[in-house]
Amino acid sequence: MKNIKFNKYIYILVSFFFFLISCNNKKTEESGHEEEKSETEVALTQVQFKTVGIETGSVENRNLNLIIKANGYTTVPPQNMANISTLIGGTVKDILVLEGTFVNKGKVLATIQNLEVVEMQEDYHSATANIEYLQLEYNRQKTLSDEDVNPRKVLQEVKAKLAVERAKAKAAKNKLQALNMNTNGSNLVPIVSPISGYVGKISIAKGAFAETGTILFEVVDNSQMHLDLNVYEKDLGSIAVGQTIDFILTNQGNKSIKGKIFGINKSFSNESKTVAVHAKINPDDSKDLISGMYVSANISIANATVPALPKDAIVRNGDKYFVYIEEVEKQEVHEHKEGEKHSEEVAGKEKGHDEIYFKAIEVVPGTTDLGYTEVKFVSPIPKDAKIVTKGAFYLLSAMKGGGEHEH
């Protein structure tokens, strides 16, 4: 009899122990569920909802301009950029321009002093004087030769000397012209701009020695500015000559600048494994551009009707993108014993009936055009889902803890 009572007592203790464990597990599961739920859900009171100005809408089918994004730089053709050096070394006498100023073709940028040009001028004048004398002697010997007074050999010798002096004079003149100098003038060699454009970097100083082959000035003509864009292999099949591009620069007041593709390279860059795509820019829009500016451009490849939302409806959290949908409260119906409080009634009193719940739904954004962005949902959503189109950023902040409220 005692054993029966003892066994019954043990059974009651074991049953109570397992009941406690199950209750703890249930609380842990509920706590974990609530924590997981809080990571994707956020609640606003009616006051917050109106204050923030939350607006909802639905996915629309929009005719968007499909684009490929490409990065690159502004540049000018080689014939529109000049790196100016000198053909003869010398001491810099004067610098006549400043960086950033516009110069016309033929403008003297600086002068270099070199005594060798004096010798070139002397050679030219000496050869010219000899030519004048030998020309008279040649005429005289020709007359004598025609009258058989002098042998023809003398005439040929004078003719050869005349040819040599003419060659010397021409060589000296060509050297002076290559240095942009006259046969009569000073020993100052002018450094002349070969194109019209803006003076870039000036790499000399007054009194310094300018060596041959060293770049002294840079002059750039921006009238033929274009873009060199880097396009990856996966996008190359969609790129074609004639497609339009657009990009925005802050120094243009966020004005959209248009261009058109005119050339595609036929080889890959070894470093980036991209292909260079060249696009012309409207000359009226390129006036204030500088060669070498970094740009992020959109290449228009086609128009297509795709599901889209206003771009403000999409928010970024980490490396993922989300939209928010308004949740419809559904009360669970279940049987309970008499005297047991309905869990939903308690929850309703704790939550408050004036709260509106929103859930974050992951999406993959596509192209953006005319204020709308193409969206692809990672998981299906109800057809009649109310998607937040205004105020999504506030919901993201509230979900992270920036918009917590008491209730």
Secondary structure, DSSP 4 states (H G I P E B T S, - for coil): -HHHHHHHHHHHHHHHHHHHHHHHHHHHHHHHHHHHHHTTEEEEEHHHHHHHT-EEE--EEEEEEEEEEEEEEEE--GGGEEEE--SS-EEEEEE---TT-EE-TT-EEEEEE-THHHHHHHHHHHHHHHHHHHHHHHHHHHHHHHTTSS-HHHHHHHHHHHHHHHHHHHHHHHHHHHTT--SSS-SEEEEE-SS-EEEEEE---TTPEEPTT---EEEE-GGG-EEEEEEEHHHHTT--TT-EEEEE-GGGTTPEEEEEEEEE-SS--TTT-EEEEEEEE-TTTSTT--TT-EEEEEEEEEEEEEEEEEGGG-EEETTEEEEEEEPPP--------TTPPPHHHHHHHHH-TTEEEEEEEEEEEEEEETTEEEEEESS---TT-EEEEESHHHHHHHHHTTT----
